[in-house]
Amino acid sequence: MSRTSRTIEPRSVRVAMRIVSGLVLLFLYVPLFVIFIYVFNPLRSQSWPLTGLSTRWFYATWNNSEVRTAFVTSIKAGVGATTIALVLGSLAAFAVHRFRFFGREAVSFFLVLPLALPGIVTGMALNSAINIGGQLFGISFSLLTIIVGHATFCVVVVYNNVIARLRRTSASLVEASQDLGADGLQTFRYVILPNIATALMAGGLLAFALSFDEIVVTNFTAGAEITLPKWIFNNLRLPNQRPVVNVVAMVVVLASFIPVYFAQRLTREGGGLISRGEEYWEAPPGEAEAAAVSA
Amino acid sequence: MFGEVVAVAGVDLEILQGEFFSLLGPSGCGKTTCLRMIAGFEEPTAGRILLLGQDVSRLPAYERDVNTVFQDYALFPHMTVAANVEYGLKVKRIRVQERRRRVREALRMMRLERLERRKPGELSGGQRQRVALARALVNQPRVLLLDEPLGALDLKLRQQMQIELKSIQERMGMTFIYVTHDQEEALTMSDRLAVLNQGRVEQVGSPAEVYERPATSFVAGFVGASNVLAGDAARAVTGQAAAFTVRPEKIRLARLEEITGADEWTATGTVREVVYVGAFTRYIVDLDGGGELVVLQQNLAMSSMQVLKTRGTAIRLIWNKEHNRLLAEPAEPKGTEEEVDR
């Protein structure tokens, strides 16, 4: 797959496109980079140039019990929301892919909608729903309500990943499995699951990353619970806390970056586990099959 | 999938034990639907499918003793060649030693031993084809269903596989039901074949019967070249309006003044088109009495230059009367029963 050899555009256009791409990437990542530098600032006040480099704020952050509690809460919320998303998202994807039923398109649409819906609207709605639930059933704002709140948009991510993989998996694989004598359960275990495994992993990782740095919905559903992004938001205005906030911000960035990176790798074509579309049917070069047949 | 349209209307077939039976027809004629109903992927709304006298119409695919070689092979991309072949035995919980032995045997028969650790994505088209065959044959099914399995292969490989398939079928004594739109393939391999058109069976018979004595004008046109004369064009030759067909290779090109025997039909016309195909030449002749006939002649002594010069010349066509086939119009279907007997 060497697309680099194609030279349809003139040289000037290619150079210009490279410059524009570079500027866009700079625009996106320079602010993050600034935080990464301030993390090593030995002073409490932020001013250029840095007077030296120090790791003292890492220790300060590590020893900050508020931050540690918030970190654990964020992990719990992320794991909880991801678990719900994996179960509900993949089940929904199977149903929508496999069966044709009345309202199928509508179900698909409403599943994807929460991702586009403004977080503040979702947050408001969940907030009043939890309030009503509190009056009727005694539900209170807690870690559980954060998890449910996050699950609303995490389900979408898993659903999208799994249904995309199912659509790319040849339907005749399932038929072939049945044809060879496998019942529904065996077909699921031996054929469907291995084919969607990487999509599930990718969906789960993305869902976790989304949940881990979510602030808007969290604010409306967390009550007294503090997650890491919420802690940042609360402490951002306090100049004293600024160095610790920087370190926490870096942790959040890394905690989002790593899952997204692996999710990208998992969904890339050619992992060996996925049916690879037309590419899959292309004969690999150099195999003397005619010789083998007439041997 | 087909909505209100009846995909297969009148298919009443009896397929014998150990027979290589082909379903031949253009795309959309219902041949694949027939195969999928036998395999159990589609449920017939009416009629029955019998396997060894037992009604299997309502059995799910995994409980039927038939296996399919799919058009796109449908190999499991995440399994090795050996695991693909083993799959059917594994899900049926055959003992491991027995499983290994049969897998090895199947791989050897299809000459795949060297490739057993490869994944399907690392195989060529022809190799995938043989894996698909091994995966089906290892289960020793009562009937093997093949859905245009050679469609994706190039011509040379296809011809090799035709011979190989036929010899496997004869060696194992297994019933093969083979779906194809390629008349040459059907004629080469089949013991018997059914020509399907718009969900109906047009004719069932041996390759020679179907080729030499096509029952309907559809069969005459689909199997071999369409050389059908009807109405006035037919009357100009035979004196009767009844439609008939004559195979292109049975017709002889002759000079206009040539005298014909009492056992021969003849017609005069003009050569409209000359197609030089190497070993033979295809002439399309506009008849003076109306209609056209295709004529195939071996290039015994003529060069391509000489052959091409005949375009536009007036010419006489002669063929033996015994090669004329009167055509019946397609009969109404008798029932909607479909039987697979062994």
Interface residues (C-beta under 8 A of the other chain):
Chain A: S170 S172 L173 E175 A176 S177 Q178 D179 L180 G181 A182 D183 Q186 Y190 V191 P194 N195 G272 L273 I274 S275 R276 Y280 W281 A283 P284 E287 E289 A290 A292 V293 S294 A295
Chain B: A39 G40 F41 P60 A61 Y62 V66 N67 T68 F70 Q71 D72 A74 L75 F76 P77 H78 Y87 G88 K90 V91 K92 R111 K119 P120 G121 E122 L123 S124 G125 G126 Q127 R130 R135 A136 N139 A152 K156 L157 Q160 M161 E164
